[in-house]
Amino acid sequence: MTSITAGADPRRAPIALSQGAFLARCAARPAERNALIDVARGLALIGILIPHFTLIAIAIGDLGGLRAPYLSDFQFVDEAELFVFFSGYVNGLSDGQRAIRDGYGAVIRQTARRIWQIFRAILFTVAFAVALSWPLFSDRAILAGLDLLPFEENGRAALAAIATLEHSTLFINILALYLLLFATTPLFIWGFRTNAAWMAVASASVWLLVQFGPLHLTRNWAGVGSFNPFAWQALFAMGVFLGMQRGFDTLATGLSRRPLMLLVSICLAFFALRTGLRVSPWLADAARPFWHKGAFAPLRAGNFVAFVPLFMLAVSWFSRALPGLAGLVGRAGAMSLEMFCAGVVLSLLMAFAFLTLGGDLAAYAIALVAGLVVYILLVPPLEYVS
C-alpha cells in the first residue's frame, strides 16, 4: 500500500506512514462513519458463533468427524483475529477523534467506562447462561462438555473465578482478552500521535518477546493461554493505527491491480501451506510454533496483513450485492458487545436443540442453520433494548 508523501492529499492514500501525513489524516474529520467496518465486524461475529457451537457439538454429540468449514481451514487467520483487529480500528477511529476534540483525559474516562461495561457484560452473560443451563441440562457429562460443571459443584466459587478472570467458560475468554486490550487504547492513541514509528516499534518488540519466549504465557488467567494479550496487542495496535487515519475509507480506490494481485497470490500461497499442514500431521507439529494462534505467531501475522485488505474488498462487494442483508449484519457489528454476549447464550440454546434432535450430524446442521438465522433476527430487538 502506498504511503503519503509531503504535499500529497492525505485523504486519498489508504495508509499514511510519515508522522506529518498520519496526523493530517487523523485531523481530517470524516463526513460519516464507514458502514463497511460494521459489516466486517458483524461477519466476524457470525464467524465466531460457528466454531463455538461446533466445538460444543463435538464435545456433547457425535458429528462423525464432519463439521462446517472454518476460515482457519483455508488461511492462518480466523474470525477472532478479525474481531480484535476491527475492534481496535473502531477504537482508533472514535477515540482518536475524541483525543483531538476533548483531550486524552476524555479518552481515559471513556476507556474506563467501557472496561466497566465489558466486565459487567462478562458477569451477566455467564450468570444468565448458567441459570439457563439448569432447566435445560441435567447430565453431568453434558455440563462438563459445556464447561459448566464447576457452577454445578460450587456456583459461588465458579462465579468468583469468572469475576477475577481466573476461569473463562463458554468461550468468554475473547471478551476477557478484549477487556485487557481495550485498557491499552489511551496508550496507543497517545503513542501514535506522539511518534507513530516508535509506538509501532514498541508494539512489535513486545510481540517479538512472545515469539522468542520471555512473554510466552501458558497460564489460564484471562484466557492468556489461548489469547496471549502481549501478542494480540500487536493486532489491536494495527487496528488502532489504521482506525485513527480511517485507512479503509479509500482502500478500494487506493489499491491498484498490481498490489491487489500480489495480495491474492500471497493468500493463495498461505492456502497451499495451510492445506499441506492439514494433511501432514508431522509437518503441522514441526511448524506449529510459527502458526500458533495464542501467540499470534509469524505465519498468522503475515497472512493477516495480506488477507484483511481482500476481506474488506469482499465486504464491499457483499454490501453492494446484498444491501439489505449487509445492512442487518452491519447493525449487528455496531452492537458487537451485545451481539457477542447474545451469541454465548444462543450457543447454549443451539446445544439444547442439537441434543433434542438426536445429537448427530443432521441435528448439528439443523441447529447451526437455525441458530444463525435467529442470531441475525436478534438484531432489531437488541437495538431496541440497547
C-alpha positions as CSV (number, residue, x, y, z in Angstrom):
1,M,0.0,0.0,0.0
2,T,1.2,3.5,-0.8
3,S,2.4,5.9,1.8
4,I,1.7,9.6,1.7
5,T,4.5,12.0,0.9
6,A,4.7,15.6,1.9
7,G,2.4,17.8,-0.1
8,A,0.1,14.9,-1.2
9,D,-3.5,14.8,-0.4
10,P,-3.7,12.9,2.9
11,R,-7.2,11.8,2.3
12,R,-6.6,9.7,-0.8
13,A,-3.9,7.1,0.0
14,P,-5.0,4.0,2.1
15,I,-2.3,4.4,4.7
16,A,-0.2,7.3,5.9
17,L,3.2,6.2,7.1
18,S,5.0,9.5,7.8
19,Q,4.2,11.3,11.0
20,G,3.0,14.5,9.4
21,A,0.8,12.7,6.9
22,F,-0.6,10.5,9.7
23,L,-1.5,13.5,11.8
24,A,-3.1,15.2,8.8
25,R,-5.2,12.1,8.2
26,C,-6.2,11.9,11.8
27,A,-7.3,15.6,11.8
28,A,-9.4,15.2,8.6
29,R,-12.8,14.6,10.1
30,P,-14.9,12.1,8.0
31,A,-18.2,13.1,6.6
32,E,-19.7,9.9,8.0
33,R,-18.7,6.6,9.6
34,N,-17.7,3.9,7.1
35,A,-20.5,1.4,7.3
36,L,-18.3,-1.3,5.9
37,I,-16.4,-1.6,9.1
38,D,-19.6,-2.5,11.0
39,V,-20.4,-5.1,8.3
40,A,-16.9,-6.6,8.7
41,R,-17.4,-6.8,12.5
42,G,-20.8,-8.4,12.0
43,L,-19.4,-11.0,9.7
44,A,-16.6,-11.7,12.2
45,L,-19.2,-12.2,15.0
46,I,-21.2,-14.6,12.8
47,G,-18.0,-16.5,12.0
48,I,-17.1,-16.7,15.7
49,L,-20.5,-18.3,16.6
50,I,-20.0,-21.2,14.1
51,P,-16.8,-22.7,15.6
52,H,-18.0,-22.0,19.1
53,F,-21.2,-24.0,18.6
54,T,-19.3,-26.6,16.6
55,L,-16.9,-27.3,19.4
56,I,-19.8,-27.6,21.8
57,A,-21.5,-30.1,19.5
58,I,-18.3,-32.1,19.1
59,A,-18.0,-32.2,22.9
60,I,-21.5,-33.4,23.7
61,G,-22.6,-35.2,20.5
62,D,-21.3,-37.2,17.5
63,L,-20.7,-35.5,14.2
64,G,-18.9,-38.4,12.6
65,G,-15.8,-36.4,12.0
66,L,-17.6,-33.8,9.8
67,R,-18.4,-30.2,10.6
68,A,-19.0,-26.8,8.9
69,P,-15.8,-25.3,7.4
70,Y,-14.0,-22.5,9.2
71,L,-12.0,-19.7,7.8
72,S,-9.0,-21.1,9.6
73,D,-9.3,-24.3,7.4
74,F,-8.1,-22.2,4.4
75,Q,-5.9,-19.5,5.9
76,F,-3.8,-18.9,9.1
77,V,-6.5,-16.4,10.1
78,D,-9.7,-16.8,12.0
79,E,-12.7,-14.7,12.9
80,A,-11.4,-13.9,16.4
81,E,-8.4,-12.1,14.9
82,L,-10.8,-10.1,12.6
83,F,-12.9,-9.2,15.6
84,V,-9.9,-7.9,17.7
85,F,-8.5,-6.0,14.7
86,F,-11.7,-4.3,13.8
87,S,-12.4,-3.5,17.5
88,G,-9.0,-1.7,17.5
89,Y,-10.0,0.0,14.3
90,V,-13.2,1.4,15.7
91,N,-11.5,2.4,19.0
92,G,-8.8,4.2,17.0
93,L,-11.5,6.0,14.9
94,S,-13.7,7.1,17.8
95,D,-11.0,7.7,20.5
96,G,-8.6,9.3,18.0
97,Q,-11.2,12.0,17.3
98,R,-12.0,12.2,21.0
99,A,-8.4,12.9,21.8
100,I,-8.3,15.7,19.2
101,R,-11.6,17.2,20.3
102,D,-11.6,16.7,24.1
103,G,-8.1,15.7,25.1
104,Y,-6.5,12.5,26.4
105,G,-8.4,12.8,29.7
106,A,-11.7,12.2,27.9
107,V,-10.2,9.1,26.2
108,I,-9.1,7.7,29.6
109,R,-12.5,8.3,31.1
110,Q,-14.3,6.7,28.1
111,T,-12.0,3.8,28.3
112,A,-12.7,3.3,32.0
113,R,-16.4,3.4,31.3
114,R,-16.1,0.9,28.5
115,I,-13.9,-1.5,30.6
116,W,-16.6,-1.5,33.3
117,Q,-19.3,-2.2,30.7
118,I,-17.3,-5.1,29.3
119,F,-16.7,-6.5,32.8
120,R,-20.4,-6.3,33.7
121,A,-21.3,-7.9,30.4
122,I,-19.0,-10.9,31.2
123,L,-20.5,-11.4,34.6
124,F,-24.1,-11.0,33.5
125,T,-23.7,-13.2,30.4
126,V,-22.1,-16.1,32.3
127,A,-24.6,-15.8,35.2
128,F,-27.6,-15.8,32.7
129,A,-26.2,-18.7,30.7
130,V,-25.6,-20.8,33.9
131,A,-29.2,-20.0,35.1
132,L,-30.5,-21.0,31.6
133,S,-28.5,-24.3,31.7
134,W,-30.1,-25.5,34.9
135,P,-33.6,-26.4,33.4
136,L,-32.0,-27.4,30.0
137,F,-29.2,-29.8,31.1
138,S,-29.1,-32.3,33.9
139,D,-26.5,-34.8,32.7
140,R,-23.1,-34.1,34.4
141,A,-21.3,-35.3,31.3
142,I,-23.1,-32.7,29.2
143,L,-22.4,-30.0,31.7
144,A,-18.7,-31.0,31.7
145,G,-18.8,-30.8,27.8
146,L,-20.2,-27.3,28.1
147,D,-17.6,-26.3,30.8
148,L,-20.4,-25.6,33.2
149,L,-19.8,-28.3,35.8
150,P,-17.9,-26.0,38.2
151,F,-21.1,-24.0,38.6
152,E,-23.0,-27.2,39.5
153,E,-20.4,-28.1,42.1
154,N,-19.8,-24.7,43.6
155,G,-21.6,-21.8,41.9
156,R,-20.2,-19.1,44.1
157,A,-16.6,-20.1,43.7
158,A,-17.1,-20.6,39.9
159,L,-18.6,-17.1,39.5
160,A,-15.8,-15.6,41.6
161,A,-13.3,-17.3,39.3
162,I,-15.1,-15.6,36.4
163,A,-15.0,-12.2,38.1
164,T,-11.3,-12.5,38.8
165,L,-10.7,-13.7,35.2
166,E,-9.2,-17.0,36.6
167,H,-11.7,-19.0,34.5
168,S,-13.3,-18.4,31.1
169,T,-16.3,-20.6,30.4
170,L,-18.4,-20.7,27.2
171,F,-15.6,-19.0,25.2
172,I,-15.9,-15.8,27.2
173,N,-12.1,-15.6,27.1
174,I,-12.4,-13.5,23.9
175,L,-14.1,-10.8,26.0
176,A,-11.5,-11.1,28.7
177,L,-8.9,-10.5,26.1
178,Y,-10.9,-7.6,24.7
179,L,-11.1,-6.1,28.2
180,L,-7.3,-6.2,28.6
181,L,-6.6,-4.8,25.1
182,F,-9.2,-2.1,25.5
183,A,-7.3,-0.8,28.5
184,T,-4.3,-0.1,26.2
185,T,-6.3,2.2,23.9
186,P,-5.3,5.6,25.6
187,L,-1.6,4.5,25.4
188,F,-1.8,3.6,21.7
189,I,-3.7,6.8,20.9
190,W,-1.1,8.9,22.7
191,G,1.8,6.9,21.3
192,F,0.8,7.0,17.7
193,R,0.0,10.7,17.9
194,T,3.4,11.4,19.6
195,N,5.6,9.2,17.4
196,A,3.9,6.5,15.3
197,A,7.1,4.9,14.3
198,W,8.4,4.4,17.9
199,M,4.9,3.2,19.0
200,A,4.9,0.6,16.2
201,V,8.4,-0.5,17.2
202,A,7.4,-0.8,20.9
203,S,4.3,-2.9,19.9
204,A,6.4,-5.1,17.6
205,S,9.1,-5.6,20.3
206,V,6.5,-6.8,22.8
207,W,5.2,-9.2,20.1
208,L,8.7,-10.5,19.5
209,L,9.2,-11.2,23.2
210,V,6.2,-13.5,23.0
211,Q,7.7,-15.3,19.9
212,F,11.1,-15.8,21.5
213,G,9.9,-16.9,24.9
214,P,10.1,-14.3,27.7
215,L,6.4,-13.4,27.4
216,H,5.1,-16.7,26.1
217,L,2.5,-17.3,28.8
218,T,0.6,-20.5,29.4
219,R,-1.5,-19.8,32.5
220,N,-5.3,-19.6,32.4
221,W,-5.8,-16.1,33.8
222,A,-7.9,-14.1,31.5
223,G,-7.6,-16.9,28.9
224,V,-4.0,-15.8,28.1
225,G,-3.1,-19.4,27.3
226,S,-5.5,-19.2,24.3
227,F,-5.1,-15.5,23.6
228,N,-1.8,-14.0,24.8
229,P,-2.5,-10.3,25.2
230,F,1.2,-9.4,24.8
231,A,1.0,-10.9,21.3
232,W,-2.5,-9.9,20.3
233,Q,-1.8,-6.3,21.3
234,A,0.1,-6.0,18.0
235,L,-3.1,-6.9,16.1
236,F,-5.1,-4.5,18.2
237,A,-2.5,-1.8,17.6
238,M,-2.6,-2.3,13.9
239,G,-6.4,-1.7,14.1
240,V,-6.0,1.5,16.2
241,F,-3.3,2.9,13.8
242,L,-5.5,2.3,10.8
243,G,-8.7,3.5,12.5
244,M,-7.1,6.8,13.6
245,Q,-6.5,7.7,10.0
246,R,-9.5,5.8,8.6
247,G,-7.3,3.6,6.4
248,F,-10.1,1.6,4.9
249,D,-12.1,4.6,3.7
250,T,-10.1,4.8,0.4
251,L,-9.0,1.2,0.2
252,A,-10.9,0.4,-3.0
253,T,-9.5,3.4,-4.9
254,G,-6.1,3.2,-3.3
255,L,-5.3,-0.4,-4.3
256,S,-4.1,-0.8,-7.9
257,R,-4.3,-4.0,-9.8
258,R,-0.7,-5.0,-9.2
259,P,-0.7,-4.9,-5.4
260,L,-4.2,-6.5,-5.4
261,M,-2.9,-9.5,-7.5
262,L,0.2,-9.7,-5.2
263,L,-2.1,-9.9,-2.1
264,V,-4.2,-12.6,-3.8
265,S,-1.1,-14.6,-4.7
266,I,0.2,-14.4,-1.1
267,C,-3.1,-15.6,0.3
268,L,-3.1,-18.5,-2.3
269,A,0.4,-19.4,-1.1
270,F,-0.8,-19.4,2.5
271,F,-3.8,-21.5,1.5
272,A,-1.4,-24.1,-0.1
273,L,0.7,-24.1,3.0
274,R,-2.3,-24.4,5.3
275,T,-3.6,-27.3,3.2
276,G,-0.2,-29.1,3.4
277,L,-0.2,-28.7,7.2
278,R,-3.7,-30.1,7.5
279,V,-2.8,-33.3,5.5
280,S,0.6,-33.8,7.1
281,P,0.5,-34.1,10.9
282,W,4.2,-34.3,11.1
283,L,4.7,-31.1,9.2
284,A,1.9,-29.4,11.3
285,D,3.7,-30.3,14.5
286,A,7.0,-29.0,13.2
287,A,5.6,-25.7,12.0
288,R,3.2,-25.1,15.0
289,P,5.4,-22.5,16.7
290,F,5.2,-20.4,13.5
291,W,1.4,-20.5,13.3
292,H,0.3,-20.8,17.0
293,K,-2.9,-18.9,17.5
294,G,-2.4,-17.9,21.1
295,A,0.9,-16.2,20.3
296,F,-0.3,-14.7,17.0
297,A,2.7,-16.3,15.5
298,P,4.6,-15.0,12.4
299,L,2.7,-17.1,9.8
300,R,-0.6,-15.8,11.2
301,A,0.7,-12.2,11.3
302,G,1.9,-12.3,7.8
303,N,-1.2,-14.0,6.5
304,F,-3.4,-11.5,8.3
305,V,-1.7,-8.4,6.8
306,A,-2.3,-9.9,3.3
307,F,-5.8,-11.2,4.0
308,V,-7.5,-8.2,5.6
309,P,-7.5,-5.9,2.6
310,L,-9.0,-8.7,0.5
311,F,-11.6,-9.3,3.2
312,M,-12.6,-5.7,3.1
313,L,-12.9,-5.7,-0.6
314,A,-15.2,-8.8,-0.3
315,V,-17.2,-7.0,2.4
316,S,-17.6,-4.1,-0.1
317,W,-18.9,-6.5,-2.8
318,F,-21.2,-8.2,-0.3
319,S,-22.7,-4.8,0.7
320,R,-23.4,-3.9,-2.9
321,A,-24.7,-7.3,-3.9
322,L,-27.0,-7.8,-0.9
323,P,-27.6,-4.4,0.7
324,G,-30.5,-5.4,2.8
325,L,-28.7,-8.4,4.5
326,A,-25.4,-6.4,4.7
327,G,-27.3,-3.6,6.5
328,L,-28.6,-6.1,9.0
329,V,-25.1,-7.6,9.5
330,G,-23.7,-4.1,9.9
331,R,-26.2,-3.3,12.6
332,A,-25.1,-6.4,14.4
333,G,-21.5,-5.3,14.1
334,A,-22.3,-1.9,15.5
335,M,-23.5,-3.7,18.7
336,S,-20.5,-6.0,18.9
337,L,-20.5,-6.5,22.7
338,E,-24.3,-7.1,22.9
339,M,-24.2,-9.5,19.9
340,F,-21.2,-11.4,21.3
341,C,-23.0,-11.9,24.6
342,A,-26.2,-12.9,22.8
343,G,-24.1,-15.5,20.8
344,V,-22.9,-17.1,24.0
345,V,-26.4,-17.6,25.3
346,L,-27.7,-18.6,21.9
347,S,-25.0,-21.3,21.6
348,L,-26.5,-22.9,24.7
349,L,-29.9,-23.0,23.1
350,M,-28.4,-24.4,20.0
351,A,-26.7,-27.1,22.1
352,F,-30.1,-28.0,23.6
353,A,-31.7,-28.2,20.2
354,F,-28.8,-30.3,18.9
355,L,-29.3,-32.8,21.7
356,T,-33.1,-32.8,21.4
357,L,-32.8,-33.6,17.7
358,G,-30.5,-36.5,18.3
359,G,-27.0,-35.1,18.7
360,D,-25.8,-36.3,15.3
361,L,-24.6,-34.6,12.1
362,A,-28.2,-33.9,10.8
363,A,-29.1,-32.3,14.2
364,Y,-25.9,-30.3,14.0
365,A,-26.7,-28.9,10.6
366,I,-30.3,-28.0,11.6
367,A,-29.3,-26.4,14.8
368,L,-26.5,-24.4,13.2
369,V,-28.6,-23.0,10.3
370,A,-31.5,-22.2,12.6
371,G,-29.1,-20.6,15.2
372,L,-27.5,-18.4,12.5
373,V,-30.9,-17.2,11.3
374,V,-32.0,-16.5,14.9
375,Y,-28.8,-14.6,15.5
376,I,-29.4,-12.2,12.7
377,L,-33.1,-11.8,13.7
378,L,-31.9,-10.8,17.2
379,V,-30.5,-7.5,15.9
380,P,-33.8,-5.4,15.9
381,P,-34.8,-6.4,19.5
382,L,-31.3,-5.9,20.8
383,E,-31.2,-2.5,19.2
384,Y,-34.5,-1.7,20.9
385,V,-33.3,-2.6,24.4
386,S,-29.7,-1.2,24.0
